[in-house]
Amino acid sequence: MTISWVKPGPYSFLVDLDPKLGRRAALEAGLRDAIRAGRLRPGARLPSSRILAAELGVSRGTISTAYTQLVSEGFLVSSRGGGSRVADLATGGAEPKNIGPRSEKEASALRWDFRPGEPDLTSFPRSEWQNALREILRTSPASFLGYQDPQGVPELRSAVADHLRRSRNLAVDTENIVICAGFRQGLDLICRVLRDAGTRTVALEDPGLADHHRVAGASLNVVSLPVDALGADTQQLWTSSAQAVVLTPSHQFPLGVRLHPDRRAEAFAWARRTDGLIIEDDYDGEFLYDGGPLGAMQGEDPDRVAYIGSVSKTLAPGIRLGWLVLPPHLISPVCEAKYLSDAASGSFDQNVLASMLRSGAFATHLRKRRVAYRQRRDHMVGMVAERVPGATVRGIAAGLHAVIELPAGVQAGWLQRSAARRGLGIGNLDSYRIAGERADDAVVLAYGRPPSHSFARGIAEFVDLVPG
């Protein structure tokens, strides 16, 4: 159906509403279609939220939220005092750009960004976050603006404990949780505390994220632990100098494999026999598509496992919130390290997240994202199977990315460079190898990253580029 204008105005334009969508979602979709079709041209100024709300008979909040969403997707640009204008998109139906945090200059040339590191940022639940923040601002006392407990506000620690017990089978209560600014800070805090307690060496998975090796290496010596189809080779811990190990049992990055039960058992045996510590990175633990649920390692031995989780993939990395679930002997020194690092995480964001966990908004968001990401995964697998039969897709039982082993004779480095020239960002598996030999035979495709409106087009561009 079509919106019935309450009263005609100088800025009125027709927007088709999908009856299956709410008014805000329908308005966003209609504006995207109008921009793509050229009815709204680059540079065109949109009416203010007050004017358009009056013309459509909806709230100003609905209009403002829709505008904000389209700015985040790249369809609109906004400036203080200048209102919202249509962005100057590339010709030929190119989709808006998705600017990543690592290199804005590099990302500005990309039409489709499939590089690992972020979820679909346009899916962030803005309205739910805004509503929770508004309520907290309305009801919080002035003391809320002061310095907070470095361990984290009790409301969030309690809500996180409930969530982890229910969804990840952790043995956790409020007192052994420390709130931090994401995984990197959590790893840094633990490594500093271990160093001060006499630990000298930590083992990290290879291939893996070089940034994690850098963070751990700022405090400890780092040795590489090879990863194969069964996960990290924990048998090698016995002959290494490591006194701690970082493992990603749910969905290893970048290979996407689960840690085999025998290797989990080997890691526990090593930790108990040597008084070692397992640092569990629950990477992608919230996004499981195939196979039975896999509980966190922490639930099996809370005294030997320090668990780290965050909202970087479930919500957005810019929120900068994560949590440590610690053995008793680490709680006090980690809280002290957190205090010395940045005093405490922001109280407003902590309480907003606590509110979303308590209300069920976070769980609802997760359910929607699981469905959406699984559909994307299935679409990608089908496209690769149909158009590039010589390629093999691996590591897709969970998470937001896949490893694609290329057909014989196709080099990953060449493909990555060719893709970049066409405005397509992809990862190269070799870039995550720390000590292992380069193979130049596989790419990493983060199917969870692009906005939904550009995903299918981007996958089509990718498969067209790969020689079969």
C-alpha positions in Angstrom: 0.0 0.0 0.0 1.0 3.7 -0.2 1.3 6.1 2.6 -1.6 8.5 2.8 -0.3 12.0 3.4 -1.9 13.8 6.3 -1.5 17.0 4.5 0.4 17.7 1.3 3.7 19.6 1.8 6.4 20.9 -0.4 8.7 17.9 0.5 6.1 15.2 0.0 7.2 12.1 -2.0 5.5 8.7 -2.4 6.9 5.8 -0.5 5.5 2.3 -0.9 5.0 0.5 2.4 5.5 -3.2 2.7 2.5 -4.3 4.8 4.7 -6.9 6.5 6.9 -4.2 7.9 6.4 -1.6 10.6 6.2 2.1 9.6 9.9 2.8 10.4 11.2 -0.2 8.5 8.8 0.5 5.6 10.0 4.1 5.5 13.6 3.1 5.5 13.0 0.6 2.6 11.0 3.2 0.7 13.8 5.8 1.0 16.4 3.2 -0.1 14.3 2.4 -3.2 13.8 6.1 -4.0 17.6 6.7 -3.8 18.5 3.7 -5.9 15.9 4.5 -8.5 17.1 8.1 -8.7 13.9 9.7 -7.5 16.0 11.2 -4.8 19.2 12.4 -6.3 22.6 12.9 -4.7 22.8 16.1 -2.7 19.0 16.3 -2.4 18.0 17.6 1.1 15.4 15.6 3.0 12.7 17.3 5.0 13.2 17.8 8.7 11.8 15.2 11.0 9.2 17.7 12.2 7.9 18.4 8.6 8.0 14.8 7.4 6.4 13.5 10.6 3.5 15.9 10.1 3.1 14.9 6.4 3.2 11.1 7.2 1.3 11.2 10.4 4.0 9.5 12.4 6.2 10.5 15.3 9.3 12.6 14.9 11.2 9.8 16.6 10.3 7.4 13.9 11.6 9.7 11.2 14.8 10.5 13.2 15.5 6.9 13.8 15.0 6.0 10.1 17.3 8.9 9.0 20.0 7.8 11.5 19.8 4.2 10.2 20.2 5.3 6.5 23.1 7.5 7.5 24.8 4.5 9.1 24.2 2.5 5.9 25.7 5.3 3.6 22.5 6.3 1.8 22.3 9.6 3.6 24.8 12.1 5.0 24.1 14.4 7.9 25.8 17.5 9.3 25.2 19.8 12.2 22.8 22.5 11.0 22.7 21.1 7.5 20.1 18.4 7.9 20.1 15.1 6.0 21.0 14.8 2.4 21.2 12.0 -0.1 24.7 10.6 -0.3 26.6 10.6 -3.6 26.6 6.9 -4.3 28.7 5.3 -7.1 27.1 5.0 -10.4 25.7 1.7 -11.8 23.7 0.7 -8.8 26.7 0.4 -6.4 25.8 0.0 -2.8 26.8 2.3 0.0 30.2 1.9 1.6 30.8 0.1 4.9 33.6 1.9 6.6 35.6 -0.3 9.0 37.7 1.0 11.9 41.0 -0.4 10.7 41.5 1.8 7.6 38.9 4.4 6.6 41.0 5.4 3.6 41.2 1.8 2.4 37.6 1.1 3.1 36.4 4.2 1.4 37.2 2.5 -2.0 35.1 -0.6 -1.2 31.6 -1.2 -2.3 31.4 -4.5 -0.5 33.4 -5.2 2.6 33.7 -8.9 3.5 36.9 -8.5 5.5 36.7 -10.2 9.0 36.5 -8.1 12.1 32.9 -6.7 12.4 29.3 -7.8 12.3 26.7 -6.1 10.2 26.8 -2.7 12.0 23.5 -1.6 10.4 21.7 -4.3 12.3 22.6 -2.6 15.7 19.3 -2.3 17.7 19.3 1.4 17.9 15.8 1.9 19.1 16.1 -0.6 22.0 19.5 0.9 23.0 18.0 4.4 22.8 15.0 3.5 24.8 17.0 1.9 27.5 19.4 4.8 27.7 16.6 7.3 27.9 15.0 5.5 30.8 18.4 5.3 32.6 19.0 9.0 32.1 15.5 9.8 33.5 15.8 7.6 36.6 19.4 7.6 37.6 20.7 9.6 40.6 23.4 12.2 40.2 25.9 9.9 41.9 25.6 7.7 38.8 27.8 10.2 37.0 30.7 9.7 39.5 33.5 7.2 39.5 32.3 3.6 39.5 33.5 0.3 40.8 36.4 -1.0 38.5 34.8 -4.4 38.7 31.7 -3.1 37.0 28.3 -2.0 38.0 26.4 -4.8 40.0 23.4 -4.6 37.7 25.4 -5.6 34.6 27.5 -8.2 36.4 24.3 -9.9 37.7 22.6 -9.7 34.2 25.7 -11.1 32.5 26.0 -13.9 35.1 22.3 -14.9 34.4 22.9 -14.8 30.6 26.1 -16.9 30.7 24.6 -19.5 33.0 21.6 -19.9 30.7 23.2 -19.6 27.3 26.8 -20.8 27.7 26.6 -23.2 30.7 29.1 -21.2 32.8 29.7 -21.7 36.5 29.5 -18.1 37.4 28.0 -15.6 39.9 28.2 -11.8 40.1 31.3 -11.8 42.3 33.7 -13.5 39.8 32.8 -11.2 36.9 34.9 -8.2 35.9 33.6 -5.8 33.3 36.1 -4.7 30.7 36.4 -2.8 27.4 36.2 -5.9 25.1 38.4 -8.9 24.5 41.7 -7.1 24.0 41.6 -5.3 27.3 40.5 -8.4 29.1 43.5 -10.3 27.6 45.8 -7.5 28.5 44.6 -7.4 32.1 45.0 -11.1 32.6 48.5 -11.2 31.0 49.7 -8.3 33.2 48.4 -10.0 36.3 50.0 -13.3 35.3 53.3 -11.6 34.7 53.3 -10.0 38.1 52.6 -13.4 39.6 55.6 -15.0 37.9 54.2 -16.3 34.7 56.6 -15.8 31.8 55.1 -17.5 28.7 51.7 -17.9 27.1 50.7 -20.0 24.1 48.3 -18.6 21.4 46.8 -20.3 18.4 48.4 -20.1 15.0 46.8 -19.1 12.7 45.2 -16.4 14.7 44.9 -12.7 15.2 48.3 -10.9 15.2 46.7 -8.2 17.4 46.1 -10.8 20.2 49.8 -11.9 19.9 50.8 -8.2 20.3 48.6 -7.7 23.3 49.8 -10.8 25.1 53.4 -10.1 24.0 53.4 -6.7 25.8 53.5 -8.6 29.1 54.6 -12.2 28.3 56.6 -14.3 25.9 54.4 -15.7 23.3 54.7 -19.2 21.7 52.5 -20.4 18.8 50.2 -23.4 19.2 49.4 -24.9 15.8 45.7 -25.3 14.7 44.5 -28.0 12.4 41.1 -29.6 11.6 40.7 -30.6 15.2 41.5 -27.2 16.7 44.5 -26.2 18.7 47.0 -29.0 19.1 47.0 -29.0 22.9 49.3 -32.0 23.1 52.1 -29.6 22.3 51.5 -27.7 25.5 53.3 -30.5 27.4 56.6 -29.8 25.6 56.2 -26.0 25.4 57.4 -23.4 28.0 53.8 -22.1 28.3 52.3 -21.6 31.7 49.0 -20.2 30.2 47.2 -20.8 26.9 44.5 -18.8 25.0 42.0 -21.1 23.3 38.9 -20.5 21.1 37.0 -23.8 21.5 33.6 -22.7 20.0 34.7 -21.4 16.6 38.4 -20.8 16.0 39.5 -17.7 14.2 40.2 -17.9 11.3 39.9 -21.6 10.5 36.4 -21.9 12.0 36.9 -25.3 13.7 35.7 -26.5 17.0 38.2 -27.8 19.6 37.9 -31.6 19.5 36.8 -33.1 22.8 40.0 -35.1 23.2 42.0 -31.9 22.8 39.8 -30.1 25.4 40.5 -32.9 27.8 44.2 -32.6 27.0 44.1 -28.9 27.8 42.4 -29.6 31.1 44.9 -32.3 32.0 47.8 -30.0 31.2 46.4 -27.1 33.3 45.7 -29.4 36.3 49.1 -31.1 36.2 51.2 -28.0 35.6 49.1 -25.4 37.5 48.5 -23.7 34.2 45.7 -21.3 33.2 43.4 -21.7 30.2 42.2 -18.3 28.9 39.0 -19.0 27.0 38.1 -16.7 24.1 34.4 -17.5 23.5 34.7 -16.2 19.9 31.4 -16.6 18.0 30.0 -18.7 20.8 26.6 -17.0 20.4 26.3 -17.9 16.7 25.9 -21.7 16.4 24.1 -23.0 13.3 25.0 -26.7 13.0 25.6 -29.5 15.5 24.6 -29.6 19.2 25.3 -26.8 21.7 28.9 -26.7 23.0 29.2 -25.4 26.5 32.1 -23.2 27.5 35.2 -24.7 28.9 34.9 -22.6 32.0 31.8 -24.6 33.1 33.9 -27.7 33.4 36.7 -26.3 35.6 36.1 -22.8 36.9 39.4 -22.8 38.9 41.5 -23.4 35.8 39.7 -21.3 33.2 39.5 -17.5 32.8 36.7 -16.8 30.4 36.5 -13.7 28.1 33.4 -12.6 26.3 32.1 -9.3 24.7 29.4 -7.7 22.6 31.8 -6.9 19.7 30.1 -9.4 17.4 26.7 -9.6 18.9 26.1 -5.9 19.0 29.0 -3.8 17.8 32.7 -3.4 18.7 32.2 0.4 19.2 30.3 -0.3 22.4 33.6 -1.4 24.1 32.0 -3.7 26.6 33.1 -7.2 27.6 33.4 -9.4 30.6 35.9 -11.6 32.4 34.8 -14.7 34.4 37.7 -15.4 36.7 39.0 -18.0 39.1 38.9 -16.6 42.7 42.6 -15.9 42.9 42.6 -13.6 39.9 39.6 -11.4 40.8 41.3 -8.9 43.1 44.5 -8.4 41.1 42.6 -8.0 37.8 40.3 -5.4 39.5 43.4 -3.6 40.6 44.8 -3.7 37.1 41.5 -2.5 35.6 41.5 0.4 38.1 45.1 1.4 37.1 44.2 1.0 33.4 41.1 3.2 33.1 39.4 3.4 36.5 36.2 1.7 35.2 34.1 1.2 32.1 31.4 3.8 31.4 28.4 3.5 33.8 25.7 4.5 31.3 26.7 1.9 28.6 27.0 -0.8 31.3 23.5 -0.1 32.6 22.0 0.1 29.1 23.4 -3.4 28.3 22.1 -4.6 31.7 18.6 -3.3 30.9 18.6 -5.0 27.5 19.7 -8.3 29.0 17.1 -8.1 31.7 14.2 -7.1 29.4 14.9 -9.8 26.8 15.8 -7.2 24.1 19.3 -8.6 23.8 18.1 -12.2 23.5 15.6 -11.1 20.8 18.3 -9.3 18.9 20.5 -12.5 19.0 17.7 -14.7 17.7 17.1 -12.4 14.8 20.8 -12.2 13.9 21.3 -15.9 14.1 18.5 -16.4 11.5 19.8 -13.6 9.3 23.4 -14.8 9.4 22.5 -18.4 8.8 20.5 -17.4 5.8 23.5 -15.4 4.5 25.8 -18.4 5.1 23.5 -20.7 3.2 23.3 -18.3 0.3 27.1 -17.9 0.1 27.6 -21.7 0.2 25.1 -22.2 -2.5 26.6 -19.5 -4.7 30.1 -20.9 -4.3 29.0 -24.5 -5.0 27.1 -23.4 -8.1 29.5 -21.0 -9.6 32.9 -22.1 -8.4 32.7 -25.9 -8.1 36.5 -26.1 -7.6 36.3 -24.2 -4.3 35.6 -25.7 -0.9 33.9 -23.8 1.9 35.0 -24.6 5.5 34.5 -23.4 9.0 30.8 -22.6 8.7 29.1 -24.5 11.6 29.1 -21.2 13.6 30.2 -17.6 13.4 30.2 -14.8 10.9 33.0 -15.9 8.5 34.1 -18.8 6.3 37.3 -20.0 4.9 37.1 -20.7 1.1 39.8 -23.0 -0.3 40.4 -21.8 -3.8 40.5 -24.0 -7.0 43.9 -25.3 -8.0 46.1 -22.7 -9.5 44.2 -19.7 -8.0 46.4 -17.7 -5.6 44.7 -16.0 -2.7 47.0 -12.9 -2.9 46.1 -12.4 -6.6 42.4 -12.8 -5.8 42.5 -10.4 -2.9 44.2 -7.7 -5.1 41.8 -8.3 -8.0 38.8 -8.0 -5.6 40.1 -4.8 -4.2 40.3 -3.2 -7.6 36.6 -4.1 -8.1 35.7 -2.5 -4.7 35.4 -5.9 -2.9 37.2 -6.4 0.4 38.2 -10.0 1.4 40.7 -11.5 3.8 43.7 -13.7 3.0 44.2 -16.7 5.2 47.9 -16.3 5.0 47.7 -12.9 6.8 46.7 -14.7 10.0 49.5 -17.2 10.0 52.0 -16.2 12.7 54.8 -18.8 12.4 53.4 -21.3 9.9 54.3 -21.5 6.3 52.3 -19.4 3.8 50.1 -21.5 1.4 48.4 -18.7 -0.6 45.5 -21.0 -1.3 42.5 -19.7 0.8 40.6 -16.5 1.5 38.5 -15.6 4.5 35.0 -14.2 3.7 33.1 -12.4 6.5 29.6 -13.0 5.3 28.2 -11.4 8.4 29.7 -8.0 7.8 28.1 -6.3 4.8 24.7 -4.6 5.3 21.8 -6.8 4.2 20.9 -4.7 1.2 24.3 -5.2 -0.4 25.2 -8.8 0.7 23.8 -10.7 -2.2 25.3 -8.4 -4.8 28.7 -8.6 -3.1 28.6 -12.4 -3.0 27.7 -12.4 -6.7 30.7 -10.2 -7.4 33.0 -12.5 -5.5 32.0 -15.7 -7.3 32.2 -14.0 -10.7 35.8 -13.0 -9.9 37.0 -16.5 -8.9 38.2 -18.7 -11.8 36.4 -22.0 -11.6 
